[in-house]
């Protein structure tokens, strides 16, 4: 009888852990701004989890690959720039697949803490951005609607 109780307890614990890992994705993505008739967008990225997030792929309007997708890393605290060239002086732009979104960069208590901004540019109007990412070895997808 005691073994059955321990076994059932382990199943409940495993179920709770799987729920928090699988059903509660940790990437926080919010639209910050658009420009050039919605052909350039900036989305803030934050991590609410306890491990870094690895960005795998960026898609726009369903399944299209954007012309350019880079991550701005705000190390100085001055915020993000809405840029079409991604070469603005004083701002750091990196390839999205080389940046890991660190923990503790999500919005907490209404306070903005993110130091990562996803900048996406294309020659067509961007209506949605899909971010494919990996957290704890599992792939997730986050969709951000622009309209």
N, C-alpha and C positions, 0 to 999 in steps of 0.2 A: 504494500500500500504506500509506503514511504517513497519507494522508487517511482511510482506512478506520479506522485505529487511533484517530485523533483523534475521528472521528465516534462510534465505539463508546465511547470514554471520556466524551464529552459525554452520550451516552444513559445511561450508568451514573450519572453525576453527577446528571442530571435525575431519574432514578429514585430515587436516595437522598434527594434533597431532597423529592420528592413523598411518599415514604414517611414522612419525619419530619413533614411538614405534615399529611397526610391520615390516616395510620394512627396517629399519636400525638397525640391531642387534648391540649390543654394545660390545660384546666380541671380542677382538683382539687376535688371536692365530697365532704364527709364529714358524716355525721349527728352533730350535737353533742348534741341533746336533744329531748324531746317533752314536751308538757303538755296539760292539759285533755282527758284521755282520747284522746290522739293527734290532737287537732284543731288543735294548734299545734306547729310544728316549727322548729328552727333548724339550718341546714346551713352549715358553714364552707366558704368558697370561696377557692381559691388559684390562682395562675397560674404554671405551670412553664415558660412560653414566653419569647420575647424581644420580644413585642409585647403591648399591652393587649388584654383580652377584653371584648367588648360583649355584654351580656345582651339577648336579643331577646324571649323569652317564658318564662313559667313555667306548667306544667300539673301537676295532681295526679291520682292514680289513673288514669293513662292519658291522657285528653284533656280533662279538666275544668279550667276556669279557677278558681283559688282566689278566695275572698272577698277576701283581702288578701295581697299579696306585696311585701315591702320588703327592702332591703338595709341591714343595720346596718354602720356604718363605725366601727371602733374606732380612734380616733386617740389615745386616752389610755393604751392598754395595759391597761385593766381588764377586757377580755373582752366577752362578749355576754350579753344578758338574754333570758330566755324570757318573752315578753310577749304578752298578748292584746289590748292597746290600742295598742301601738306608739307610745306617748307617754311613756315612762318618762324621768324627769328624768336628765340626765347621759349619755344614750345618743342616738346620731344614727341616725335611720331615713330612708332616701331611697327614692324610686321606683326599682325595679330597672333600668328602661330609661334612667335618667340616670347610672348609675354604671358606670365602666369598671374592671375588675379589673386592677390594675397587675401588672407582672412582679415576680418575686422574692417572691411572697406564698404560695408553696406550702410544704409541710412539707419541710425539708431536714435531713438527718442526725438524724431523729427529733425535731427541734425545731419547735414550732408557731410559724409566723410570720404566719399569715393575719390581716388586719385587716378582712375582709369576712365577714359572716354573713347568709345568706338566711333571713329570717323569713317563714313561710307560715302563714296561718290560714284555716280554713274551718269550716262548720257540720257537716261529715261527717268521719268518721275518715280521716286521711291515711295511705295505705299506700305510696305512692310519689310522688316529685317528679321531674318531667322538666324539665330546664333546656335551653332552646334558646339557643345563643350563636354569635357570629361571631368567628373568629380568622383573621387575614390575608385577610379578605374571603370566607372560606368558612364556611358554616353547619355547626354540629355540634350533637349532642344528648347530654346526660349524664343518666343515670337514677340516682336514689338510692332504694334500697329502705328503707322505714321499719321493716317487720316483720323 
